[in-house]
Amino acid sequence: MLSSITAASKLQVGIRIRPIIVFVIVATLQGLWFGLSLPSLEANGAVREYQKSLADHYEIGIGTVPYSPSPGVVHFAVYVEDRDSKLRYSNAEVLLTGVGPVTDGKSRADIEPTSMNNAVLDPTSYEVNVPLNQEGVWTITIEVTAEKGSAQSVFEIEVQETDPVVPTLTLLTLIGFLIILGMSARAWVKEYRKKRS
């Protein structure tokens, strides 16, 4: 009788623990998949810092995601603010153009005039994704047309190759943490089973 109760309690503990183990494995695999697919990730307008410039009646701010862009697709976010009232426009026409860096043996890359659209979450922010495929300093021109007329401002965006060491160390630290967490959970389950029997 006692052995059947012990076997039943072990079965219940095993049934309760299995979903946790499955969840940890699935979460780890999703984390690895997400971490390894970052180069193809596009931004959503979460700009940390804007470069600002005064142009006629406007203050124009431009930011990028990632903050320090590397060669590839770069997410640009721009705002247009009235210098007097400090209100941001949600109905401005914003065009982005650009000229790439001069590099040895390569011709300068140009960014054709690209219309920027209002962001979904913040209509006073204008966004566009643009490929910047060369390292160096890009000259980006923002042309704005709003209530008080047209203006343009020029910004410099430095594109540089990122150091792969930091993301690799972050991933290894996360995997190490998950291994330690898994081993701790396993030890706890063993101790729990000993106390129950």
C-alpha positions, 0 to 999 in steps of 0.5 A: 500500500505504501509503495503504491502511494509513493509511486503515485506521488512520484508520478504526480511530481513528474507530471508537474515538473515535465511542463516546466522542463518543456517550457524551459527548453522551448524558451531557450530554443526561442531565445537562441533563434531570436539571438541568432536572427538579429542581423535581419531584425528591423526596428520599430522607431525606438530611437534613444537619441536624436541629432537636432538641427534648426532649419528656418521655422523648424527644429528637425531631429533624426535618429537611427536604430541601431544607435550606432548603425552597421552596414545593412538596413538602417531604420531612420526616425525623424521629428519636425517641431515648430521652433516657436510653439514647440509642437511637433507636426504630424502632417508634414511632408518629409523626404530623406536623401543621402550621399555615401562616403568616398571609399577607395576604389568604390563609387559614392553611393546615393540614396534616392529621395525617399518619402518618410511615413508617420509612425503607427504609435507616434504620428509626429514621428516619421520613419523609413528603412534605408540600406546603408551598405558602406562603412564611413560617414554618410551625409543625410539630408532631410527636407521638410514641408509643413505649415510654415514653408519648406526647410532642409537640414543636413546630418552626418551618420557614421556607419561602422562594422560592429564588434562581434565579441560583445553579442557573442559574450552576451549569448554565452552568458545567457546560455551559462545562466540557463544551464546553471538555472537548469542544474539548480532546478534539477537539484531542487527536484531531486531534493524534493523527491527525497523529502517526499519519499 
